[in-house]
Amino acid sequence: MTVTQEAKTKPNVLLEAKGIVKVFGSGEGVVKPLKGVDLDLRAGELTLLMGPSGSGKTTLLSILGCILSPTEGYLNLAGNSTEGLDAEGLADLRRQHVGFVFQGYNLFPTMTATENVMLALDVRAKPVVNPPGHAVEALESVGLGHRAKAFPAKLSGGEKQRVAIARALIGSPAVILADEPTAALDGENGQAVMALLSQVAQDPNRAVLAVTHDHRTLKYADRIIRIEDGYIVGEERPDKNAHDASTSGH
Amino acid sequence: MQAKTNPTLPQPGPAGGGKPKTVKMAGKLAYRNLFHDRLSLIVTLTGIVFSVVLVAIQCGLYIGSERMIAAMLDQSEGDLWVVPLGTKSFDDPSLLMGHEKYAALSTPGVEGAEELVVGFAAWRKPKGGTTAVLLVGSDHINGTLKPWNIVDGSLDDLKAPFAVAVDDTYFADLGIDKIGETAEINNAKVRITAVTHGIRSFTTLPYVFTSLQRARILLDASSNQASYALLRLDPDADAGVVRAALSERLQDREVMTQSEFRNRSVDYWLFQTGAGSALIAGAALGMIVGVVIVAQTLYSSTKDHLNEFATLRALGASAGYIHKVILIQAIMSAFLGYGVGMVLSLLVIWLSKDTNLLIVMTPGLALLLFALTIGMCVVAAISAIFKVTRIDPAGVFSR
C-alpha cells in the first residue's frame, strides 16, 4: 500500500512519513542525521518529539514541515505527497497546511502583534472577511487581544510565543510544528504555552508536533516519540488523566 | 499569562457580512524595514538624491547646451540653408562668395530668401577693455531671425543708426549696465537700443544683434556678401530637387536642410569638442554612484533582516513574495530620493537662471529621471535579491 493510499484509509492521519532518510554532504564529509524514520501525526493530538542533541529532531522537523526534502522516503501532508516537489512546491504546501512556532519566536520586530499575524495571513493568501479583525480574533484566541497593537519589543517572552502561536494558527493549517517552544521561557510561561498548544491540538482537524527537551512539558502530551541517532526508538501514550491526578495529589 | 484562551479560530472565508479578501502586507513590511533603520535610510536617500541631482544637472546642461547651440537656428524659419563649404556650426561663421541670395531666388521652387551676416568682432567696453562678441546681422523687418525676448527697448529701436541689441546676461562681460550706453565694435561706435533676456551662447561669446547692413559694415563685408542664405521653398516644391539644383549652381558652398544644419552644429559643439561627452559621462557616473550606494545600503538592510526573510520563507512565502518586499523597498527609496532630488535640482536650476549656464528641466527629462531612478533602485536591489535567494529557511530552527 502506498503512503497516500494509507493516509486516505486513516482519515485522522494528517501527516505521514515513511522511511525518511536524510543525508547531508558527500564522501568523507557525509552526515546522515535521519536513517529511516516512520512517523505519523493524527488530528486532535499533541505529539512531543524528544531526543538528545544531534539525534535528528530538527532535521526531522524541517522535513515534516516541507522545508527540507528527504533524501529517501515518502512524506504525505494533508493528503498531498511531497514527492518530486521543488522548493516552490514545498513552500506552497507548507503555506497551505503547516503552521510553525519557533524557539526564538521569530516575530517581525517592526510590526505589531496584529500585523505579525496578518503577515502570515498574507503569505497564506487566504481570503477572509475583515483581515485585521480576523488577526485580532486569532490573538484573542490565545489570550492576547489586549496586546494586539503592541510591538514585539514590548511583549514578554510568553506573550511573544503566544503571538507566534496565533500566527501559526491563522489560516487554519492542518499541522502545527513547534520547535522547542518553551526553551526560551521561564517555567510558568513555558507551562502556559504548552497548555495553549495542548488546547490547539484538541481541534479535531489539526495535529500538533512539538520538539522539546523540557520534561515539564510531558504532561501535556497525547503521544511522546523518542528519537536517537536518526531512528525512532520509542513511542508512548501517557495517561494524561493519571498524570493530572498524581500532580494534583502533590 | 492569565488571559482567557480559546485557540479555535473562526474559519477563513465568508462569515457574516462583507466580502472575503486577501490582505496585502508586503508593502507595509517593506515600509517598516525601510524606516526602521533611519541611518541606513538617510545613507540610501543621500545616494539616490546625489545621483538624481547629478544626472538632472548633467542632462539639464546637455539640453541647455543643445538649445543654446541651436537657438539661432530654432528662431529662424526656413527650409534650406546655403552655407560656406566646411561650416561646422552657426557659431563658426565665414562669408559666402556673394550673390547666393539671387542665385537661389532664380532657382525654381525657391519662394524667398534672407541673408544673415554673422562674424566675430571686437567689443570695446565703455570703461576700457575689449572682449570678443559674435555679431549677428539680419533683416529685422522682412527676415525671420531677429532678437527675441526683448525686455528693454524694441525692434524698432534697432533701426536707429549704430543701434545694437545685447542680452542682459552678458552685461558684465560687455562692461555695460543698461540700455542707451555706447561701446565700439571693430572701432565703430554702437549704441545699445534693445536688451534681450536669456539669449545665451554656448561658446560664451555674447551675441550682439544688429541690422544686416550695419553688420556688413562692421564686419567689412561687401554689400552682396552674407554668411548664410536662408531659403523658404514653395509649398509644392520638392526639397530634394531644389537642393540638388542649388548645389549644382552654387559650387563650393553647401546646401543643407534646417535640421541638418542644426544637427551639424549640435554635433560639432557637443561631440567633436567633447563637451557633450563629458556631460553624458558625468550623468553616467552619477547613475553608477547611485546604483552602488543604493545597492550597498539595500544589501546591508537585507542582511540585517535576513532572519525575517528566512522566517517568511519558512512560513511558506514564495521567493517572489520576498523579492516583492525587497523591490517595494527599493521603489519606495526611489520615490523618496527622486522627490528630494528633483526639489534640489529645481533649486539649482532656479539659482542658475541668471548665469551663463543654461540648465533645462523639461517634463520629458523629469519623466526620464523618474524612470532612471526607479531602474537604478531596481538594479541595485538585485544584489539583495541574490542574497535572499540563497536563504536556507531551515536556518530558522537554529536561531
Contacts between the chains, C-beta under 8 A, distances in Angstrom:
chain1	res1	chain2	res2	distance
A	58	B	394	7.8
A	58	B	397	4.8
A	58	B	398	7.0
A	61	B	397	6.5
A	62	B	394	4.5
A	62	B	397	6.5
A	65	B	314	7.5
A	67	B	314	6.0
A	67	B	393	5.0
A	67	B	394	5.0
A	68	B	394	5.6
A	87	B	319	7.6
A	88	B	318	6.0
A	88	B	319	6.7
A	91	B	313	7.0
A	91	B	316	5.2
A	91	B	317	7.0
A	91	B	318	5.7
A	91	B	319	7.7
A	92	B	316	7.1
A	92	B	318	7.4
A	93	B	316	7.9
A	94	B	314	7.6
A	94	B	315	7.6
A	94	B	316	4.5
A	95	B	315	7.2
A	95	B	316	2.7
A	95	B	317	7.3
A	95	B	318	7.8
A	96	B	316	7.3
A	98	B	316	7.0
A	100	B	314	5.8
A	100	B	315	6.4
A	100	B	396	7.7
A	102	B	311	7.4
A	102	B	314	7.9
A	102	B	396	5.8
A	102	B	397	7.0
A	102	B	399	7.4
A	103	B	397	7.3
A	103	B	399	7.6
A	104	B	399	4.9
A	106	B	307	7.0
A	106	B	308	7.7
A	106	B	311	4.3
A	106	B	314	7.8
A	106	B	396	5.8
A	106	B	399	7.0
A	108	B	29	6.9
A	108	B	32	7.7
A	108	B	308	5.4
A	108	B	311	7.5
A	109	B	36	7.6
A	109	B	308	7.9
A	110	B	29	7.6
A	110	B	32	3.6
A	110	B	33	6.3
A	110	B	36	4.7
A	111	B	28	7.3
A	111	B	29	6.9
A	111	B	32	6.0
A	115	B	25	6.9
A	115	B	28	6.7
A	118	B	23	5.3
A	118	B	25	5.6
A	119	B	25	4.6
A	119	B	29	6.5
A	119	B	312	7.7
A	120	B	315	5.7
A	121	B	12	8.0
A	121	B	22	7.8
A	121	B	23	5.3
A	121	B	25	7.8
A	122	B	22	6.9
A	122	B	23	5.0
A	122	B	24	6.2
A	122	B	25	4.0
A	122	B	26	6.9
A	123	B	312	6.5
A	123	B	315	5.0
A	123	B	316	5.6
A	123	B	317	4.6
A	123	B	321	6.6
A	124	B	316	6.7
A	125	B	22	5.4
A	126	B	12	4.4
A	126	B	22	7.0
A	127	B	12	6.8
A	127	B	13	7.0
A	127	B	20	3.9
A	127	B	21	5.5
A	127	B	22	5.0
A	128	B	12	4.3
A	128	B	13	6.8
A	128	B	15	7.9
A	128	B	20	5.5
A	128	B	21	7.4
A	128	B	22	8.0
A	128	B	23	7.8
A	129	B	13	7.9
A	129	B	14	6.6
A	129	B	15	5.5
A	129	B	16	6.3
A	129	B	17	7.4
A	129	B	18	4.2
A	129	B	19	7.0
A	129	B	20	5.2
A	129	B	21	7.7
A	130	B	18	6.0
A	131	B	21	6.9
A	131	B	22	7.6
A	131	B	23	3.7
A	132	B	23	7.7
A	134	B	10	6.9
A	134	B	12	7.0
A	137	B	9	6.6
A	137	B	10	5.9
A	138	B	9	5.5
A	140	B	6	7.9
A	141	B	5	6.6
A	141	B	6	5.4
A	141	B	7	4.8
A	141	B	8	6.6
A	141	B	9	5.5
A	142	B	5	5.6
A	142	B	7	5.8
A	143	B	1	7.4
A	143	B	2	7.9
A	143	B	3	3.0
A	143	B	4	5.8
A	143	B	5	4.2
A	144	B	3	6.6
A	145	B	3	7.6
A	146	B	3	7.1
A	158	B	1	5.2
A	159	B	1	8.0
A	162	B	1	8.0
A	165	B	7	7.2
A	167	B	315	7.8
A	169	B	7	6.2
A	169	B	9	5.4
A	170	B	9	6.9
A	171	B	12	6.1
A	172	B	9	6.1
A	172	B	11	6.0
A	172	B	12	6.5
A	179	B	397	5.0
A	188	B	1	6.7
A	189	B	1	5.9
A	192	B	1	3.9
A	196	B	5	5.8
A	196	B	7	6.2
A	199	B	5	6.4
A	199	B	6	7.6
A	199	B	7	5.0
A	200	B	7	4.5
A	203	B	7	7.8
A	203	B	8	6.0
